[in-house]
Amino acid sequence: MQPWHVFAQSGGRAIMASHQTIQHIPCHANPWLVNDILRDRYQFGMGSVISDCNDIGVLADYRVAANASHAAAKGLQGGVDIDLMCGSDASKHSYDKLAQALSEGLVTEKDIDTAASHVLASKFMSRLFDEPYVNESAPSILNADKHRQLAYEAALQGITVVKRPANIWPPIASTNNVQIAIVGPNAGCTPKKPELDPETGHSSSAKPPKAVYCDAQRNMIGPYAQLADIEVPTVANYLTGKLNQTAKVVFAQGCEISDASTDQLPAALEAVAKADYVVLVVGDSLSSCSEWGDRDTLDLPGGQMALVAAVKNASQSSARLIMILTNGRPTTFGPNNELLDMMDFVLVAWRAGQMGAVAIGDALLGIGEPTGRLGQSWPRNVGQVNGGSNPWLQQIRGKWLANGKGPVVDPDGRRYDSYVGSEATPLFPLGYGLALSQFKYSNVIAKATGIKEKPLIVNVDVTNIGDRDATEVVQFYIQDPVLPWVPYWKRLITFDKVFLKKGEPLHCI
């Protein structure tokens, strides 16, 4: 509940109730949770609470409401102000039944007035009644140069290097007279057969052009994005255009994410066989990772596991193998994560957005510096997910101590539950990411200030002792004192990105 407490204390004005139950009571019909805790104790007050999609009506499916009007009453009295009505099926909508609930005596006018006052307060605070109409010229600035530059910077800073050889950067070190194979379902677009006009049965290519995006482009953007005639480069077309004067760039898709077919594998292996550099762009599709896109494994979906293994076997021993992950969740790489060991470089780009391919290409060529760090621990296998422990949770540390294992196995507490035949440490921990140089930390001093708002000041010297100018992400973690509740074993409090030239020191506070 702590995030919602902080949200309410910070002046947040709208919260969505979640699907599940708390102590067997649906969140959409839980006055204790919404009214007593959120509004009163956390001082959310006049903020608005909106349902998730048609979840008021689901109260009848939960069998805590007898019918639609009863569900509407339960939702309203449970503190939910707005019914998010999804779809055209009116039977799934609820607050249009409030008049009936009122006539049946299930709600009062005061209940309705209370919810209406919350909604109106939000509208007044957003100045909707002062400026009720949108600026009609606003769409003209969409996709402006400054927006694309911001998208590029966000993508570049979000790319996390999780594997690279020591003292070797960039991944593509030379582009003169070399062959680069770009392989993978998220690497580029393959030619499609022309669409046929359903009326004539002939090619519809003569019709007015309309932007059509391939899977690789959509997968780079991610779900819930409206694409409307904007340029979305792919890694293959960006590098091909960038290097067409100096290198031979060959693209082959190799496989699909949606199935394990090997029909496209031979063309990919042919491209790989003579390549000096192999860039594998793999990861998730819109269907493999999205809302309603849950999976029972974290391994690369579709034919990608087979593609990665085949590429390793088909490539020259001198070829440099580079994996780019355009993914929506942590990824694993088969038994013992053996496919990860086959790669020389692994860069995690996530859903890198409109300019993601450009940022990836520039990172590969050493034009841009990826400075991302992981925002969560990555499990070694799916069995570690939702187990009895997560890295750096104090209660799990307590379990180890109780069984005499904690201090011996891992005094840092960065660990999952132990499973037979599997390492309990994360594949990559929270905050992980390899800088492009080496940095030394020294003279760490923590001082208590006696000031409630700023109880602690920490000083540290950071020095770039490597052979290149680079950025370091300085991360500050703390352990809480004894508390009435179980604290985390460690917590990330703040971080800062600092660029240091080779040999340069910096004093951080």
C-alpha positions as CSV (number, residue, x, y, z in Angstrom):
1,M,0.0,0.0,0.0
2,Q,3.0,2.3,0.4
3,P,3.0,3.5,-3.2
4,W,-0.6,4.6,-2.9
5,H,0.0,6.3,0.3
6,V,2.9,8.3,-1.3
7,F,0.7,9.0,-4.3
8,A,-2.1,10.4,-2.2
9,Q,0.2,12.5,0.0
10,S,1.8,13.9,-3.2
11,G,-1.5,15.3,-4.4
12,G,-2.5,12.6,-6.8
13,R,-6.1,13.2,-8.1
14,A,-7.2,9.9,-9.7
15,I,-6.7,6.2,-8.9
16,M,-8.0,3.1,-10.6
17,A,-9.3,0.2,-8.5
18,S,-7.7,-3.1,-9.4
19,H,-9.3,-6.4,-10.5
20,Q,-8.5,-8.6,-7.5
21,T,-9.9,-9.2,-4.0
22,I,-8.4,-8.1,-0.7
23,Q,-9.3,-10.4,2.1
24,H,-12.0,-11.9,-0.1
25,I,-13.6,-8.5,-0.8
26,P,-13.4,-7.2,-4.4
27,C,-11.5,-3.9,-4.6
28,H,-14.4,-2.3,-6.5
29,A,-16.8,-3.0,-3.5
30,N,-14.5,-2.4,-0.6
31,P,-15.4,0.7,1.4
32,W,-12.7,-0.2,4.0
33,L,-10.0,-0.1,1.4
34,V,-11.1,2.9,-0.7
35,N,-12.9,5.1,1.8
36,D,-11.3,4.3,5.2
37,I,-7.7,3.7,4.1
38,L,-7.3,5.6,0.8
39,R,-9.5,8.6,1.4
40,D,-9.3,9.1,5.1
41,R,-6.1,7.6,6.4
42,Y,-4.0,8.4,3.3
43,Q,-5.8,11.7,2.8
44,F,-6.8,11.1,-0.8
45,G,-10.0,13.1,0.1
46,M,-11.7,14.5,-3.0
47,G,-9.7,12.5,-5.5
48,S,-11.5,10.4,-8.0
49,V,-11.5,6.6,-8.1
50,I,-12.3,4.9,-11.4
51,S,-13.1,1.3,-12.0
52,D,-11.1,-0.9,-14.3
53,C,-12.9,-2.0,-17.5
54,N,-16.4,-3.1,-16.6
55,D,-15.3,-4.3,-13.2
56,I,-18.4,-2.9,-11.4
57,G,-20.5,-5.4,-13.3
58,V,-18.1,-8.2,-12.4
59,L,-19.3,-7.9,-8.9
60,A,-22.3,-9.9,-9.9
61,D,-19.9,-12.5,-11.4
62,Y,-18.1,-12.6,-8.1
63,R,-21.5,-13.3,-6.6
64,V,-21.2,-10.4,-4.1
65,A,-24.0,-8.7,-6.0
66,A,-27.3,-10.1,-7.1
67,N,-27.7,-8.2,-10.3
68,A,-26.6,-5.2,-12.3
69,S,-28.3,-2.5,-10.2
70,H,-27.1,-4.2,-7.0
71,A,-23.5,-4.2,-8.4
72,A,-23.8,-0.5,-9.3
73,A,-24.8,0.2,-5.7
74,K,-22.0,-1.9,-4.2
75,G,-19.5,-0.1,-6.4
76,L,-20.7,3.4,-5.6
77,Q,-20.9,2.7,-1.8
78,G,-17.5,1.0,-2.1
79,G,-16.0,4.4,-3.1
80,V,-15.7,4.0,-6.9
81,D,-16.8,7.3,-8.5
82,I,-16.5,6.4,-12.2
83,D,-17.6,3.3,-14.0
84,L,-15.2,2.6,-16.9
85,M,-17.7,1.3,-19.5
86,C,-15.8,-0.8,-22.1
87,G,-17.4,-2.0,-25.3
88,S,-20.9,-1.6,-26.7
89,D,-22.6,-4.4,-24.6
90,A,-24.8,-2.4,-22.3
91,S,-25.3,-5.4,-20.1
92,K,-21.7,-5.1,-18.9
93,H,-22.1,-1.4,-18.0
94,S,-23.2,-0.5,-14.4
95,Y,-23.6,3.1,-13.5
96,D,-26.3,3.6,-16.0
97,K,-28.3,1.4,-13.6
98,L,-27.9,3.8,-10.7
99,A,-31.3,5.3,-11.3
100,Q,-32.8,1.9,-10.9
101,A,-30.6,1.2,-7.8
102,L,-31.9,4.5,-6.3
103,S,-35.6,3.5,-7.0
104,E,-34.9,0.1,-5.3
105,G,-33.5,1.8,-2.2
106,L,-30.0,0.3,-2.8
107,V,-28.3,3.8,-2.8
108,T,-29.2,7.3,-1.7
109,E,-29.0,10.6,-3.4
110,K,-26.2,11.4,-0.9
111,D,-24.2,8.5,-2.2
112,I,-24.6,9.8,-5.8
113,D,-23.8,13.4,-4.8
114,T,-20.6,12.2,-3.0
115,A,-19.3,10.5,-6.1
116,A,-20.3,13.4,-8.3
117,S,-18.5,15.9,-6.1
118,H,-15.3,13.9,-6.4
119,V,-15.6,13.9,-10.2
120,L,-16.5,17.6,-10.4
121,A,-13.6,18.5,-8.1
122,S,-11.2,16.7,-10.5
123,K,-12.6,18.6,-13.4
124,F,-12.3,21.9,-11.6
125,M,-8.7,21.2,-10.6
126,S,-7.8,20.4,-14.2
127,R,-9.5,23.6,-15.3
128,L,-11.8,21.8,-17.6
129,F,-14.5,24.4,-17.1
130,D,-12.1,27.3,-17.8
131,E,-10.7,25.7,-20.9
132,P,-13.3,23.2,-22.1
133,Y,-12.0,22.9,-25.7
134,V,-8.7,21.5,-26.9
135,N,-6.2,23.5,-28.9
136,E,-7.0,22.5,-32.4
137,S,-3.5,23.3,-33.6
138,A,-2.0,20.9,-31.1
139,P,-1.8,17.9,-33.6
140,S,0.4,20.0,-35.9
141,I,3.3,19.8,-33.4
142,L,3.1,16.0,-33.0
143,N,6.2,14.2,-34.2
144,A,8.2,17.4,-34.2
145,D,12.0,17.3,-34.3
146,K,12.3,18.0,-30.6
147,H,9.9,15.1,-29.9
148,R,11.9,12.7,-32.0
149,Q,15.1,13.8,-30.3
150,L,13.6,13.2,-26.9
151,A,12.5,9.8,-28.0
152,Y,16.0,9.1,-29.2
153,E,17.6,10.2,-25.9
154,A,15.1,8.2,-23.9
155,A,15.8,5.1,-25.9
156,L,19.6,5.5,-25.8
157,Q,19.6,6.1,-22.0
158,G,17.3,3.1,-21.5
159,I,19.5,0.6,-23.3
160,T,21.3,-1.6,-20.7
161,V,24.5,-3.4,-21.5
162,V,24.3,-6.7,-19.5
163,K,27.1,-8.5,-21.2
164,R,30.3,-7.5,-23.0
165,P,33.9,-8.5,-23.0
166,A,36.2,-6.6,-20.7
167,N,37.7,-3.4,-22.3
168,I,36.0,-4.0,-25.6
169,W,33.6,-1.3,-27.0
170,P,31.8,-0.7,-29.3
171,P,30.3,-4.0,-30.4
172,I,30.8,-3.2,-34.1
173,A,34.3,-1.9,-33.9
174,S,35.0,-1.6,-37.7
175,T,32.7,-1.0,-40.6
176,N,35.3,-1.0,-43.4
177,N,35.0,-4.0,-45.8
178,V,33.1,-6.1,-43.4
179,Q,29.9,-8.1,-43.7
180,I,27.2,-7.6,-41.0
181,A,24.3,-10.0,-40.7
182,I,21.2,-8.6,-39.0
183,V,18.9,-11.4,-38.0
184,G,15.8,-11.8,-36.0
185,P,12.0,-11.2,-36.2
186,N,12.4,-7.8,-34.5
187,A,15.3,-6.7,-36.8
188,G,13.4,-5.5,-39.8
189,C,10.5,-5.8,-42.2
190,T,10.3,-8.6,-44.8
191,P,8.5,-7.9,-48.1
192,K,4.8,-8.8,-48.0
193,K,2.6,-9.8,-50.8
194,P,0.4,-6.9,-52.1
195,E,-3.0,-6.8,-50.5
196,L,-5.8,-7.7,-52.8
197,D,-8.9,-5.6,-53.2
198,P,-11.8,-7.6,-51.8
199,E,-14.1,-6.3,-54.5
200,T,-11.9,-7.0,-57.6
201,G,-9.5,-9.6,-56.4
202,H,-6.7,-7.5,-57.9
203,S,-3.8,-5.7,-56.2
204,S,-4.8,-2.7,-54.2
205,S,-1.5,-1.0,-54.7
206,A,-3.1,1.6,-56.9
207,K,-5.2,2.9,-54.0
208,P,-4.0,6.0,-52.0
209,P,-1.0,5.1,-49.9
210,K,-1.5,4.5,-46.2
211,A,1.2,3.8,-43.6
212,V,1.5,0.1,-42.9
213,Y,3.8,-1.0,-40.1
214,C,5.4,-4.4,-39.9
215,D,5.7,-6.6,-36.8
216,A,9.2,-5.4,-36.1
217,Q,8.1,-1.8,-36.0
218,R,5.0,-2.5,-33.9
219,N,7.0,-4.6,-31.5
220,M,9.5,-1.8,-31.0
221,I,6.7,0.6,-30.1
222,G,4.7,-1.7,-27.9
223,P,1.0,-2.1,-27.3
224,Y,-1.5,0.8,-26.8
225,A,0.2,3.0,-29.3
226,Q,-1.6,4.8,-32.1
227,L,0.6,4.9,-35.2
228,A,-0.4,7.5,-37.7
229,D,2.0,8.0,-40.6
230,I,5.1,8.5,-38.5
231,E,8.5,7.1,-39.4
232,V,9.5,4.1,-37.3
233,P,13.0,2.9,-38.4
234,T,14.1,-0.7,-38.0
235,V,17.6,-1.8,-36.9
236,A,18.1,-3.4,-40.4
237,N,17.1,-0.4,-42.5
238,Y,18.9,2.1,-40.2
239,L,22.2,0.2,-40.3
240,T,21.9,-0.5,-44.0
241,G,21.5,3.1,-44.7
242,K,24.2,4.2,-42.3
243,L,26.8,1.7,-43.6
244,N,26.0,1.2,-47.2
245,Q,29.2,2.9,-48.4
246,T,31.6,0.9,-46.2
247,A,30.1,-2.5,-45.2
248,K,27.9,-5.2,-46.7
249,V,24.7,-5.4,-44.6
250,V,22.5,-8.5,-45.0
251,F,19.1,-8.9,-43.3
252,A,17.2,-12.1,-42.7
253,Q,14.2,-12.5,-40.4
254,G,15.1,-16.1,-39.5
255,C,11.9,-17.0,-37.6
256,E,8.6,-15.9,-36.2
257,I,7.7,-14.9,-32.6
258,S,4.2,-16.4,-33.0
259,D,5.3,-19.9,-33.9
260,A,8.3,-22.3,-34.0
261,S,8.4,-22.7,-37.8
262,T,11.9,-23.1,-39.3
263,D,11.0,-22.1,-42.9
264,Q,13.0,-18.9,-42.7
265,L,16.0,-20.4,-40.9
266,P,18.1,-21.4,-44.0
267,A,18.2,-17.8,-45.3
268,A,19.3,-16.5,-42.0
269,L,22.1,-19.1,-41.6
270,E,23.3,-18.3,-45.1
271,A,23.6,-14.6,-44.2
272,V,25.4,-15.5,-40.9
273,A,27.9,-17.9,-42.4
274,K,30.1,-15.2,-43.9
275,A,29.5,-12.4,-41.5
276,D,32.1,-10.7,-39.4
277,Y,29.4,-9.3,-37.1
278,V,26.1,-11.0,-36.3
279,V,23.4,-8.8,-34.8
280,L,20.5,-10.8,-33.4
281,V,17.4,-8.6,-32.7
282,V,15.0,-10.8,-30.7
283,G,12.5,-10.4,-28.0
284,D,8.7,-10.0,-27.7
285,S,5.8,-9.3,-30.0
286,L,2.6,-7.6,-29.1
287,S,0.9,-10.9,-28.5
288,S,3.8,-12.5,-26.5
289,C,3.9,-9.6,-24.0
290,S,1.0,-7.3,-23.5
291,E,-2.2,-7.1,-21.5
292,W,-3.7,-10.6,-21.8
293,G,-0.3,-11.7,-23.1
294,D,0.8,-13.8,-20.2
295,R,3.1,-16.8,-20.7
296,D,4.2,-19.7,-18.7
297,T,7.9,-19.3,-19.6
298,L,10.3,-16.4,-19.8
299,D,12.4,-18.0,-22.6
300,L,12.4,-16.2,-26.0
301,P,9.1,-17.1,-27.6
302,G,8.4,-18.7,-31.0
303,G,11.3,-19.9,-33.0
304,Q,13.8,-17.5,-31.5
305,M,15.6,-20.0,-29.1
306,A,16.2,-22.3,-32.1
307,L,17.4,-19.4,-34.2
308,V,19.9,-18.2,-31.6
309,A,21.4,-21.7,-31.2
310,A,21.5,-22.2,-35.0
311,V,23.2,-18.9,-35.6
312,K,25.9,-19.7,-33.1
313,N,26.6,-23.0,-34.8
314,A,26.6,-21.5,-38.3
315,S,28.7,-18.4,-37.6
316,Q,32.5,-18.1,-38.1
317,S,34.6,-18.7,-35.0
318,S,35.9,-15.1,-35.4
319,A,32.5,-13.6,-35.8
320,R,31.3,-11.3,-33.1
321,L,27.8,-12.3,-31.9
322,I,25.6,-9.4,-30.6
323,M,22.1,-9.8,-29.1
324,I,19.7,-7.0,-28.9
325,L,16.6,-7.6,-26.7
326,T,13.5,-5.6,-27.7
327,N,11.4,-7.1,-24.9
328,G,8.6,-6.2,-22.6
329,R,9.6,-8.3,-19.6
330,P,12.8,-10.0,-18.2
331,T,14.0,-12.8,-20.5
332,T,15.6,-16.2,-19.9
333,F,17.6,-18.2,-22.3
334,G,16.9,-21.9,-21.9
335,P,18.4,-24.5,-19.5
336,N,21.1,-22.8,-17.4
337,N,20.6,-19.8,-19.7
338,E,23.1,-21.4,-22.0
339,L,22.1,-19.3,-25.0
340,L,23.3,-16.2,-23.1
341,D,26.7,-17.7,-22.8
342,M,26.9,-18.0,-26.6
343,M,26.8,-14.2,-27.1
344,D,29.7,-11.8,-26.9
345,F,27.4,-8.8,-26.3
346,V,23.9,-8.5,-24.9
347,L,22.1,-5.2,-24.9
348,V,18.6,-4.9,-23.4
349,A,16.6,-2.2,-25.3
350,W,13.1,-3.0,-24.1
351,R,10.3,-1.4,-26.1
352,A,12.6,1.3,-27.4
353,G,9.9,3.4,-29.1
354,Q,9.8,5.4,-32.4
355,M,13.6,6.2,-32.4
356,G,14.6,3.0,-30.7
357,A,16.2,1.5,-33.8
358,V,18.4,4.6,-34.3
359,A,19.5,4.5,-30.7
360,I,20.3,0.8,-30.9
361,G,22.3,1.3,-34.1
362,D,24.2,4.2,-32.7
363,A,25.0,2.2,-29.5
364,L,26.3,-0.7,-31.7
365,L,28.6,1.7,-33.6
366,G,29.8,3.6,-30.6
367,I,28.1,6.9,-31.7
368,G,25.8,6.9,-28.7
369,E,26.4,5.7,-25.1
370,P,23.8,3.4,-23.6
371,T,23.6,4.2,-19.9
372,G,20.6,2.1,-18.7
373,R,20.4,0.1,-15.5
374,L,17.8,-2.6,-14.8
375,G,14.8,-1.6,-12.8
376,Q,14.1,-5.1,-11.5
377,S,16.0,-8.3,-10.7
378,W,15.8,-10.9,-13.5
379,P,15.1,-14.4,-12.4
380,R,17.2,-17.3,-13.8
381,N,14.0,-19.2,-14.6
382,V,10.3,-18.8,-14.4
383,G,10.1,-21.0,-11.3
384,Q,11.6,-18.1,-9.2
385,V,8.7,-15.8,-10.1
386,N,6.2,-15.4,-7.2
387,G,8.1,-17.8,-5.1
388,G,8.6,-17.4,-1.3
389,S,11.2,-14.8,-1.8
390,N,12.5,-11.9,-3.8
391,P,16.0,-10.4,-3.7
392,W,16.6,-8.0,-0.9
393,L,13.4,-8.7,1.0
394,Q,14.1,-8.8,4.7
395,Q,11.5,-11.4,5.6
396,I,13.4,-13.9,3.4
397,R,16.6,-13.0,5.0
398,G,15.0,-13.8,8.3
399,K,14.0,-17.2,7.0
400,W,17.6,-18.0,6.1
401,L,18.8,-16.9,9.5
402,A,16.2,-19.0,11.2
403,N,17.5,-22.0,9.3
404,G,21.1,-21.1,9.7
405,K,21.7,-20.5,6.0
406,G,21.7,-16.7,5.5
407,P,25.1,-15.5,6.6
408,V,26.9,-18.4,4.9
409,V,25.0,-18.4,1.6
410,D,24.6,-14.7,0.9
411,P,25.2,-12.0,3.5
412,D,24.0,-9.4,1.0
413,G,20.5,-10.8,0.9
414,R,20.3,-10.6,-2.9
415,R,18.6,-13.9,-3.5
416,Y,15.5,-16.0,-4.4
417,D,14.4,-19.1,-2.7
418,S,16.6,-22.1,-3.2
419,Y,15.5,-24.7,-5.7
420,V,17.1,-28.0,-6.2
421,G,19.5,-27.9,-9.2
422,S,19.2,-24.1,-9.7
423,E,21.1,-21.1,-8.5
424,A,19.1,-18.9,-6.1
425,T,20.8,-15.6,-7.1
426,P,19.2,-13.5,-9.9
427,L,20.4,-13.7,-13.4
428,F,20.8,-10.0,-13.2
429,P,20.1,-8.0,-10.0
430,L,18.2,-4.7,-9.6
431,G,20.4,-1.8,-10.8
432,Y,22.6,-4.0,-12.9
433,G,24.2,-2.6,-16.1
434,L,27.7,-2.5,-17.4
435,A,29.4,0.9,-17.8
436,L,31.7,1.5,-20.7
437,S,34.7,2.2,-18.5
438,Q,35.9,1.2,-15.0
439,F,35.0,3.3,-12.0
440,K,36.4,3.4,-8.5
441,Y,34.5,4.4,-5.3
442,S,36.3,5.7,-2.3
443,N,36.0,7.8,0.8
444,V,32.3,6.9,1.5
445,I,31.2,9.0,4.5
446,A,27.7,9.1,5.9
447,K,26.7,11.9,8.3
448,A,23.6,12.4,10.3
449,T,22.2,15.9,10.1
450,G,19.6,15.9,12.8
451,I,17.2,17.4,10.3
452,K,14.0,15.4,10.0
453,E,13.5,16.2,6.2
454,K,17.2,15.3,5.4
455,P,18.4,12.9,8.1
456,L,21.5,11.7,6.3
457,I,24.1,13.1,3.9
458,V,26.4,10.7,2.1
459,N,29.7,11.7,0.5
460,V,31.6,9.5,-2.0
461,D,34.4,10.0,-4.5
462,V,34.0,8.4,-7.9
463,T,36.9,8.2,-10.3
464,N,37.0,7.0,-13.9
465,I,40.0,4.6,-13.8
466,G,39.3,3.1,-17.2
467,D,40.7,3.8,-20.6
468,R,37.8,5.8,-22.0
469,D,35.4,8.7,-21.2
470,A,32.1,7.3,-20.0
471,T,29.0,7.6,-17.8
472,E,28.6,6.0,-14.4
473,V,25.3,5.6,-12.7
474,V,25.9,6.2,-9.0
475,Q,23.3,4.3,-7.0
476,F,22.5,4.8,-3.3
477,Y,20.9,2.0,-1.3
478,I,20.0,2.0,2.4
479,Q,19.0,-0.5,5.1
480,D,16.2,0.7,7.3
481,P,16.4,0.6,11.1
482,V,14.2,-1.6,13.3
483,L,10.6,-0.8,12.4
484,P,7.1,-2.0,13.5
485,W,6.7,-3.7,10.1
486,V,9.1,-5.9,8.2
487,P,11.4,-3.6,6.1
488,Y,13.2,-4.4,2.9
489,W,16.7,-5.8,3.3
490,K,17.9,-3.0,1.0
491,R,16.2,-0.1,-0.8
492,L,17.3,2.1,-3.7
493,I,16.9,5.7,-2.5
494,T,18.4,7.7,-5.3
495,F,20.8,7.6,-8.2
496,D,22.6,10.0,-10.5
497,K,24.3,9.7,-13.9
498,V,27.7,11.3,-14.0
499,F,29.9,11.7,-17.1
500,L,33.6,11.5,-16.3
501,K,36.6,11.8,-18.6
502,K,39.3,9.2,-18.4
503,G,41.1,9.6,-15.1
504,E,38.7,12.3,-13.8
505,P,37.5,12.2,-10.2
506,L,34.2,13.5,-8.9
507,H,33.0,14.2,-5.3
508,C,29.3,13.2,-5.0
509,I,27.0,14.3,-2.3
